[in-house]
């Protein structure tokens, strides 16, 4: 069984952008796992979308880094916006 480079690089890109988001924001609270999953899946989907659209501005082998990074940030923003608009946690 062989794992291609896309899932591994998507995980690296997702972890990097999650860490960058937490550094910029200061805290992610209990949403860190959701943000990480959204960033990794977004990076993987961004690579696939970049391949379909032919976006080849910045590549690592067959992995389209620019498209992966853009969609990873879309995933992070989706989780951040959903957490703000969603129901509030139970008050203590």
SEDRENPA-823872 format. One record per residue: residue in three letters; x, y, z of N, C-alpha, C in turn; residue number from 0. Coordinates in nm, 2 decimals. Layout:
N
<rest:ALA | n_xx:X | n_yy:Y | n_zz:Z | ca_xx:X | ca_yy:Y | ca_zz:Z | c_xx:X | c_yy:Y | c_zz:Z | nr:NUM>
...
***
This chain:
92
<rest:UNK | n_xx:0.08 | n_yy:-0.12 | n_zz:0.00 | ca_xx:0.00 | ca_yy:0.00 | ca_zz:0.00 | c_xx:0.09 | c_yy:0.12 | c_zz:0.00 | nr:0>
<rest:UNK | n_xx:0.06 | n_yy:0.21 | n_zz:-0.09 | ca_xx:0.14 | ca_yy:0.33 | ca_zz:-0.10 | c_xx:0.05 | c_yy:0.46 | c_zz:-0.08 | nr:1>
<rest:UNK | n_xx:0.10 | n_yy:0.55 | n_zz:0.00 | ca_xx:0.03 | ca_yy:0.68 | ca_zz:0.02 | c_xx:0.10 | c_yy:0.78 | c_zz:-0.06 | nr:2>
<rest:UNK | n_xx:0.02 | n_yy:0.85 | n_zz:-0.14 | ca_xx:0.07 | ca_yy:0.96 | ca_zz:-0.23 | c_xx:0.11 | c_yy:1.08 | c_zz:-0.15 | nr:3>
<rest:UNK | n_xx:0.17 | n_yy:1.18 | n_zz:-0.21 | ca_xx:0.21 | ca_yy:1.29 | ca_zz:-0.14 | c_xx:0.10 | c_yy:1.39 | c_zz:-0.10 | nr:4>
<rest:UNK | n_xx:-0.01 | n_yy:1.39 | n_zz:-0.16 | ca_xx:-0.12 | ca_yy:1.48 | ca_zz:-0.14 | c_xx:-0.17 | c_yy:1.48 | c_zz:0.01 | nr:5>
<rest:UNK | n_xx:-0.21 | n_yy:1.36 | n_zz:0.06 | ca_xx:-0.26 | ca_yy:1.36 | ca_zz:0.20 | c_xx:-0.15 | c_yy:1.41 | c_zz:0.30 | nr:6>
<rest:UNK | n_xx:-0.03 | n_yy:1.37 | n_zz:0.28 | ca_xx:0.08 | ca_yy:1.41 | ca_zz:0.37 | c_xx:0.11 | c_yy:1.56 | c_zz:0.37 | nr:7>
<rest:UNK | n_xx:0.12 | n_yy:1.61 | n_zz:0.25 | ca_xx:0.14 | ca_yy:1.75 | ca_zz:0.24 | c_xx:0.02 | c_yy:1.83 | c_zz:0.28 | nr:8>
<rest:UNK | n_xx:-0.10 | n_yy:1.78 | n_zz:0.26 | ca_xx:-0.22 | ca_yy:1.85 | ca_zz:0.30 | c_xx:-0.22 | c_yy:1.86 | c_zz:0.46 | nr:9>
<rest:UNK | n_xx:-0.18 | n_yy:1.75 | n_zz:0.52 | ca_xx:-0.17 | ca_yy:1.75 | ca_zz:0.67 | c_xx:-0.07 | c_yy:1.85 | c_zz:0.72 | nr:10>
<rest:UNK | n_xx:0.04 | n_yy:1.86 | n_zz:0.65 | ca_xx:0.15 | ca_yy:1.96 | ca_zz:0.69 | c_xx:0.10 | c_yy:2.10 | c_zz:0.67 | nr:11>
<rest:UNK | n_xx:0.03 | n_yy:2.13 | n_zz:0.55 | ca_xx:-0.02 | ca_yy:2.26 | ca_zz:0.52 | c_xx:-0.13 | c_yy:2.29 | c_zz:0.62 | nr:12>
<rest:UNK | n_xx:-0.22 | n_yy:2.20 | n_zz:0.65 | ca_xx:-0.33 | ca_yy:2.22 | ca_zz:0.75 | c_xx:-0.27 | c_yy:2.25 | c_zz:0.89 | nr:13>
<rest:UNK | n_xx:-0.18 | n_yy:2.18 | n_zz:0.93 | ca_xx:-0.12 | ca_yy:2.21 | ca_zz:1.07 | c_xx:-0.05 | c_yy:2.34 | c_zz:1.07 | nr:14>
<rest:UNK | n_xx:0.02 | n_yy:2.38 | n_zz:0.96 | ca_xx:0.09 | ca_yy:2.51 | ca_zz:0.96 | c_xx:-0.01 | c_yy:2.62 | c_zz:0.96 | nr:15>
<rest:UNK | n_xx:-0.12 | n_yy:2.61 | n_zz:0.88 | ca_xx:-0.21 | ca_yy:2.72 | ca_zz:0.88 | c_xx:-0.30 | c_yy:2.73 | c_zz:1.01 | nr:16>
<rest:UNK | n_xx:-0.32 | n_yy:2.61 | n_zz:1.07 | ca_xx:-0.39 | ca_yy:2.61 | ca_zz:1.20 | c_xx:-0.30 | c_yy:2.68 | c_zz:1.31 | nr:17>
<rest:UNK | n_xx:-0.17 | n_yy:2.65 | n_zz:1.31 | ca_xx:-0.08 | ca_yy:2.71 | ca_zz:1.40 | c_xx:-0.07 | c_yy:2.86 | c_zz:1.38 | nr:18>
<rest:UNK | n_xx:-0.07 | n_yy:2.90 | n_zz:1.25 | ca_xx:-0.07 | ca_yy:3.05 | ca_zz:1.22 | c_xx:-0.20 | c_yy:3.12 | c_zz:1.26 | nr:19>
<rest:UNK | n_xx:-0.31 | n_yy:3.05 | n_zz:1.25 | ca_xx:-0.44 | ca_yy:3.11 | ca_zz:1.29 | c_xx:-0.44 | c_yy:3.13 | c_zz:1.44 | nr:20>
<rest:UNK | n_xx:-0.39 | n_yy:3.03 | n_zz:1.52 | ca_xx:-0.39 | ca_yy:3.03 | ca_zz:1.66 | c_xx:-0.29 | c_yy:3.14 | c_zz:1.71 | nr:21>
<rest:UNK | n_xx:-0.18 | n_yy:3.15 | n_zz:1.64 | ca_xx:-0.08 | ca_yy:3.26 | ca_zz:1.67 | c_xx:-0.14 | c_yy:3.40 | c_zz:1.65 | nr:22>
<rest:UNK | n_xx:-0.21 | n_yy:3.42 | n_zz:1.54 | ca_xx:-0.27 | ca_yy:3.55 | ca_zz:1.51 | c_xx:-0.39 | c_yy:3.58 | c_zz:1.60 | nr:23>
<rest:UNK | n_xx:-0.47 | n_yy:3.48 | n_zz:1.63 | ca_xx:-0.59 | ca_yy:3.50 | ca_zz:1.71 | c_xx:-0.55 | c_yy:3.50 | c_zz:1.86 | nr:24>
<rest:UNK | n_xx:-0.45 | n_yy:3.43 | n_zz:1.90 | ca_xx:-0.41 | ca_yy:3.42 | ca_zz:2.04 | c_xx:-0.47 | c_yy:3.30 | c_zz:2.11 | nr:25>
<rest:UNK | n_xx:-0.58 | n_yy:3.25 | n_zz:2.06 | ca_xx:-0.64 | ca_yy:3.13 | ca_zz:2.13 | c_xx:-0.75 | c_yy:3.08 | c_zz:2.03 | nr:26>
<rest:UNK | n_xx:-0.77 | n_yy:2.95 | n_zz:2.04 | ca_xx:-0.87 | ca_yy:2.89 | ca_zz:1.96 | c_xx:-0.98 | c_yy:2.82 | c_zz:2.04 | nr:27>
<rest:UNK | n_xx:-0.95 | n_yy:2.82 | n_zz:2.17 | ca_xx:-1.05 | ca_yy:2.76 | ca_zz:2.26 | c_xx:-1.07 | c_yy:2.61 | c_zz:2.24 | nr:28>
<rest:UNK | n_xx:-1.19 | n_yy:2.56 | n_zz:2.25 | ca_xx:-1.22 | ca_yy:2.42 | ca_zz:2.23 | c_xx:-1.24 | c_yy:2.39 | c_zz:2.08 | nr:29>
<rest:UNK | n_xx:-1.22 | n_yy:2.48 | n_zz:1.99 | ca_xx:-1.24 | ca_yy:2.46 | ca_zz:1.85 | c_xx:-1.11 | c_yy:2.42 | c_zz:1.78 | nr:30>
<rest:UNK | n_xx:-1.00 | n_yy:2.40 | n_zz:1.84 | ca_xx:-0.87 | ca_yy:2.37 | ca_zz:1.78 | c_xx:-0.88 | c_yy:2.24 | c_zz:1.69 | nr:31>
<rest:UNK | n_xx:-0.95 | n_yy:2.14 | n_zz:1.74 | ca_xx:-0.96 | ca_yy:2.02 | ca_zz:1.66 | c_xx:-1.04 | c_yy:2.04 | c_zz:1.53 | nr:32>
<rest:UNK | n_xx:-1.15 | n_yy:2.11 | n_zz:1.55 | ca_xx:-1.24 | ca_yy:2.14 | ca_zz:1.43 | c_xx:-1.16 | c_yy:2.23 | c_zz:1.33 | nr:33>
<rest:UNK | n_xx:-1.09 | n_yy:2.32 | n_zz:1.38 | ca_xx:-1.01 | ca_yy:2.41 | ca_zz:1.29 | c_xx:-0.90 | c_yy:2.33 | c_zz:1.22 | nr:34>
<rest:UNK | n_xx:-0.83 | n_yy:2.24 | n_zz:1.29 | ca_xx:-0.73 | ca_yy:2.15 | ca_zz:1.23 | c_xx:-0.79 | c_yy:2.06 | c_zz:1.12 | nr:35>
<rest:UNK | n_xx:-0.90 | n_yy:2.00 | n_zz:1.15 | ca_xx:-0.97 | ca_yy:1.91 | ca_zz:1.05 | c_xx:-1.01 | c_yy:1.99 | c_zz:0.93 | nr:36>
<rest:UNK | n_xx:-1.07 | n_yy:2.11 | n_zz:0.95 | ca_xx:-1.11 | ca_yy:2.19 | ca_zz:0.84 | c_xx:-1.00 | c_yy:2.24 | c_zz:0.76 | nr:37>
<rest:UNK | n_xx:-0.88 | n_yy:2.27 | n_zz:0.82 | ca_xx:-0.77 | ca_yy:2.31 | ca_zz:0.74 | c_xx:-0.70 | c_yy:2.20 | c_zz:0.66 | nr:38>
<rest:UNK | n_xx:-0.70 | n_yy:2.08 | n_zz:0.72 | ca_xx:-0.64 | ca_yy:1.97 | ca_zz:0.65 | c_xx:-0.73 | c_yy:1.93 | c_zz:0.53 | nr:39>
<rest:UNK | n_xx:-0.86 | n_yy:1.92 | n_zz:0.56 | ca_xx:-0.95 | ca_yy:1.88 | ca_zz:0.45 | c_xx:-0.95 | c_yy:1.99 | c_zz:0.34 | nr:40>
<rest:UNK | n_xx:-0.95 | n_yy:2.11 | n_zz:0.39 | ca_xx:-0.95 | ca_yy:2.22 | ca_zz:0.29 | c_xx:-0.82 | c_yy:2.22 | c_zz:0.21 | nr:41>
<rest:UNK | n_xx:-0.71 | n_yy:2.19 | n_zz:0.27 | ca_xx:-0.58 | ca_yy:2.19 | ca_zz:0.19 | c_xx:-0.59 | c_yy:2.08 | c_zz:0.09 | nr:42>
<rest:UNK | n_xx:-0.64 | n_yy:1.96 | n_zz:0.13 | ca_xx:-0.65 | ca_yy:1.85 | ca_zz:0.03 | c_xx:-0.75 | c_yy:1.88 | c_zz:-0.08 | nr:43>
<rest:UNK | n_xx:-0.86 | n_yy:1.94 | n_zz:-0.05 | ca_xx:-0.96 | ca_yy:1.98 | ca_zz:-0.15 | c_xx:-0.90 | c_yy:2.09 | c_zz:-0.24 | nr:44>
<rest:UNK | n_xx:-0.83 | n_yy:2.18 | n_zz:-0.18 | ca_xx:-0.77 | ca_yy:2.29 | ca_zz:-0.26 | c_xx:-0.67 | c_yy:2.24 | c_zz:-0.36 | nr:45>
<rest:UNK | n_xx:-0.59 | n_yy:2.14 | n_zz:-0.32 | ca_xx:-0.50 | ca_yy:2.08 | ca_zz:-0.42 | c_xx:-0.58 | c_yy:2.02 | c_zz:-0.53 | nr:46>
<rest:UNK | n_xx:-0.69 | n_yy:1.95 | n_zz:-0.50 | ca_xx:-0.77 | ca_yy:1.89 | ca_zz:-0.61 | c_xx:-0.83 | c_yy:1.99 | c_zz:-0.70 | nr:47>
<rest:UNK | n_xx:-0.88 | n_yy:2.10 | n_zz:-0.64 | ca_xx:-0.95 | ca_yy:2.21 | ca_zz:-0.71 | c_xx:-0.84 | c_yy:2.27 | c_zz:-0.80 | nr:48>
<rest:UNK | n_xx:-0.72 | n_yy:2.30 | n_zz:-0.74 | ca_xx:-0.62 | ca_yy:2.36 | ca_zz:-0.82 | c_xx:-0.57 | c_yy:2.27 | c_zz:-0.94 | nr:49>
<rest:UNK | n_xx:-0.58 | n_yy:2.14 | n_zz:-0.92 | ca_xx:-0.54 | ca_yy:2.05 | ca_zz:-1.03 | c_xx:-0.65 | c_yy:2.06 | c_zz:-1.14 | nr:50>
<rest:UNK | n_xx:-0.78 | n_yy:2.07 | n_zz:-1.10 | ca_xx:-0.89 | ca_yy:2.08 | ca_zz:-1.20 | c_xx:-0.88 | c_yy:2.21 | c_zz:-1.28 | nr:51>
<rest:UNK | n_xx:-0.86 | n_yy:2.32 | n_zz:-1.20 | ca_xx:-0.86 | ca_yy:2.45 | ca_zz:-1.27 | c_xx:-0.73 | c_yy:2.49 | c_zz:-1.33 | nr:52>
<rest:UNK | n_xx:-0.62 | n_yy:2.41 | n_zz:-1.30 | ca_xx:-0.49 | ca_yy:2.44 | ca_zz:-1.36 | c_xx:-0.42 | c_yy:2.55 | c_zz:-1.29 | nr:53>
<rest:UNK | n_xx:-0.44 | n_yy:2.57 | n_zz:-1.17 | ca_xx:-0.37 | ca_yy:2.68 | ca_zz:-1.09 | c_xx:-0.24 | c_yy:2.62 | c_zz:-1.05 | nr:54>
<rest:UNK | n_xx:-0.13 | n_yy:2.66 | n_zz:-1.11 | ca_xx:0.00 | ca_yy:2.61 | ca_zz:-1.09 | c_xx:0.10 | c_yy:2.72 | c_zz:-1.05 | nr:55>
<rest:UNK | n_xx:0.06 | n_yy:2.82 | n_zz:-0.97 | ca_xx:0.15 | ca_yy:2.93 | ca_zz:-0.94 | c_xx:0.26 | c_yy:2.89 | c_zz:-0.85 | nr:56>
<rest:UNK | n_xx:0.23 | n_yy:2.81 | n_zz:-0.75 | ca_xx:0.34 | ca_yy:2.76 | ca_zz:-0.65 | c_xx:0.31 | c_yy:2.61 | c_zz:-0.63 | nr:57>
<rest:UNK | n_xx:0.41 | n_yy:2.53 | n_zz:-0.66 | ca_xx:0.39 | ca_yy:2.38 | ca_zz:-0.65 | c_xx:0.50 | c_yy:2.32 | c_zz:-0.58 | nr:58>
<rest:UNK | n_xx:0.47 | n_yy:2.21 | n_zz:-0.51 | ca_xx:0.57 | ca_yy:2.12 | ca_zz:-0.45 | c_xx:0.54 | c_yy:1.99 | c_zz:-0.52 | nr:59>
<rest:UNK | n_xx:0.62 | n_yy:1.95 | n_zz:-0.62 | ca_xx:0.59 | ca_yy:1.83 | ca_zz:-0.70 | c_xx:0.46 | c_yy:1.85 | c_zz:-0.77 | nr:60>
<rest:UNK | n_xx:0.37 | n_yy:1.76 | n_zz:-0.74 | ca_xx:0.23 | ca_yy:1.76 | ca_zz:-0.79 | c_xx:0.13 | c_yy:1.83 | c_zz:-0.70 | nr:61>
<rest:UNK | n_xx:0.18 | n_yy:1.88 | n_zz:-0.59 | ca_xx:0.09 | ca_yy:1.95 | ca_zz:-0.49 | c_xx:0.09 | c_yy:2.10 | c_zz:-0.51 | nr:62>
<rest:UNK | n_xx:-0.03 | n_yy:2.15 | n_zz:-0.53 | ca_xx:-0.05 | ca_yy:2.29 | ca_zz:-0.56 | c_xx:-0.06 | c_yy:2.36 | c_zz:-0.42 | nr:63>
<rest:UNK | n_xx:0.04 | n_yy:2.43 | n_zz:-0.38 | ca_xx:0.05 | ca_yy:2.49 | ca_zz:-0.25 | c_xx:-0.04 | c_yy:2.61 | c_zz:-0.23 | nr:64>
<rest:UNK | n_xx:-0.04 | n_yy:2.69 | n_zz:-0.33 | ca_xx:-0.12 | ca_yy:2.82 | ca_zz:-0.32 | c_xx:-0.27 | c_yy:2.79 | c_zz:-0.32 | nr:65>
<rest:UNK | n_xx:-0.32 | n_yy:2.70 | n_zz:-0.40 | ca_xx:-0.46 | ca_yy:2.66 | ca_zz:-0.40 | c_xx:-0.50 | c_yy:2.59 | c_zz:-0.27 | nr:66>
<rest:UNK | n_xx:-0.41 | n_yy:2.51 | n_zz:-0.22 | ca_xx:-0.43 | ca_yy:2.43 | ca_zz:-0.10 | c_xx:-0.44 | c_yy:2.53 | c_zz:0.02 | nr:67>
<rest:UNK | n_xx:-0.35 | n_yy:2.63 | n_zz:0.02 | ca_xx:-0.35 | ca_yy:2.72 | ca_zz:0.13 | c_xx:-0.47 | c_yy:2.81 | c_zz:0.13 | nr:68>
<rest:UNK | n_xx:-0.52 | n_yy:2.85 | n_zz:0.01 | ca_xx:-0.64 | ca_yy:2.93 | ca_zz:0.00 | c_xx:-0.76 | c_yy:2.86 | c_zz:0.06 | nr:69>
<rest:UNK | n_xx:-0.78 | n_yy:2.74 | n_zz:0.02 | ca_xx:-0.90 | ca_yy:2.66 | ca_zz:0.06 | c_xx:-0.88 | c_yy:2.62 | c_zz:0.20 | nr:70>
<rest:UNK | n_xx:-0.76 | n_yy:2.60 | n_zz:0.25 | ca_xx:-0.74 | ca_yy:2.57 | ca_zz:0.40 | c_xx:-0.79 | c_yy:2.69 | c_zz:0.48 | nr:71>
<rest:UNK | n_xx:-0.76 | n_yy:2.81 | n_zz:0.44 | ca_xx:-0.81 | ca_yy:2.93 | ca_zz:0.51 | c_xx:-0.96 | c_yy:2.94 | c_zz:0.50 | nr:72>
<rest:UNK | n_xx:-1.02 | n_yy:2.90 | n_zz:0.38 | ca_xx:-1.16 | ca_yy:2.90 | ca_zz:0.37 | c_xx:-1.22 | c_yy:2.81 | c_zz:0.48 | nr:73>
<rest:UNK | n_xx:-1.16 | n_yy:2.69 | n_zz:0.49 | ca_xx:-1.21 | ca_yy:2.60 | ca_zz:0.60 | c_xx:-1.20 | c_yy:2.65 | c_zz:0.74 | nr:74>
<rest:UNK | n_xx:-1.09 | n_yy:2.72 | n_zz:0.77 | ca_xx:-1.07 | ca_yy:2.78 | ca_zz:0.90 | c_xx:-1.17 | c_yy:2.89 | c_zz:0.92 | nr:75>
<rest:UNK | n_xx:-1.19 | n_yy:2.97 | n_zz:0.82 | ca_xx:-1.29 | ca_yy:3.08 | ca_zz:0.83 | c_xx:-1.43 | c_yy:3.03 | c_zz:0.85 | nr:76>
<rest:UNK | n_xx:-1.46 | n_yy:2.92 | n_zz:0.78 | ca_xx:-1.59 | ca_yy:2.86 | ca_zz:0.80 | c_xx:-1.62 | c_yy:2.82 | c_zz:0.94 | nr:77>
<rest:UNK | n_xx:-1.52 | n_yy:2.75 | n_zz:1.00 | ca_xx:-1.53 | ca_yy:2.70 | ca_zz:1.14 | c_xx:-1.54 | c_yy:2.82 | c_zz:1.23 | nr:78>
<rest:UNK | n_xx:-1.46 | n_yy:2.93 | n_zz:1.21 | ca_xx:-1.46 | ca_yy:3.04 | ca_zz:1.30 | c_xx:-1.59 | c_yy:3.12 | c_zz:1.29 | nr:79>
<rest:UNK | n_xx:-1.65 | n_yy:3.13 | n_zz:1.17 | ca_xx:-1.77 | ca_yy:3.20 | ca_zz:1.15 | c_xx:-1.89 | c_yy:3.12 | c_zz:1.21 | nr:80>
<rest:UNK | n_xx:-1.88 | n_yy:2.99 | n_zz:1.19 | ca_xx:-1.99 | ca_yy:2.90 | ca_zz:1.24 | c_xx:-1.99 | c_yy:2.90 | c_zz:1.40 | nr:81>
<rest:UNK | n_xx:-1.87 | n_yy:2.91 | n_zz:1.45 | ca_xx:-1.86 | ca_yy:2.91 | ca_zz:1.60 | c_xx:-1.91 | c_yy:3.04 | c_zz:1.66 | nr:82>
<rest:UNK | n_xx:-1.90 | n_yy:3.15 | n_zz:1.58 | ca_xx:-1.95 | ca_yy:3.28 | ca_zz:1.63 | c_xx:-2.10 | c_yy:3.28 | c_zz:1.61 | nr:83>
<rest:UNK | n_xx:-2.15 | n_yy:3.24 | n_zz:1.50 | ca_xx:-2.30 | ca_yy:3.24 | ca_zz:1.47 | c_xx:-2.38 | c_yy:3.13 | c_zz:1.54 | nr:84>
<rest:UNK | n_xx:-2.31 | n_yy:3.02 | n_zz:1.58 | ca_xx:-2.38 | ca_yy:2.91 | ca_zz:1.64 | c_xx:-2.43 | c_yy:2.94 | c_zz:1.78 | nr:85>
<rest:UNK | n_xx:-2.49 | n_yy:2.84 | n_zz:1.83 | ca_xx:-2.55 | ca_yy:2.86 | ca_zz:1.97 | c_xx:-2.43 | c_yy:2.87 | c_zz:2.07 | nr:86>
<rest:UNK | n_xx:-2.46 | n_yy:2.96 | n_zz:2.17 | ca_xx:-2.36 | ca_yy:2.98 | ca_zz:2.28 | c_xx:-2.35 | c_yy:2.86 | c_zz:2.37 | nr:87>
<rest:UNK | n_xx:-2.24 | n_yy:2.84 | n_zz:2.43 | ca_xx:-2.23 | ca_yy:2.73 | ca_zz:2.53 | c_xx:-2.31 | c_yy:2.75 | c_zz:2.65 | nr:88>
<rest:UNK | n_xx:-2.32 | n_yy:2.65 | n_zz:2.73 | ca_xx:-2.39 | ca_yy:2.66 | ca_zz:2.86 | c_xx:-2.32 | c_yy:2.76 | c_zz:2.95 | nr:89>
<rest:UNK | n_xx:-2.39 | n_yy:2.85 | n_zz:3.01 | ca_xx:-2.34 | ca_yy:2.95 | ca_zz:3.10 | c_xx:-2.31 | c_yy:2.88 | c_zz:3.23 | nr:90>
<rest:UNK | n_xx:-2.20 | n_yy:2.92 | n_zz:3.30 | ca_xx:-2.17 | ca_yy:2.86 | ca_zz:3.43 | c_xx:-2.23 | c_yy:2.93 | c_zz:3.54 | nr:91>
***
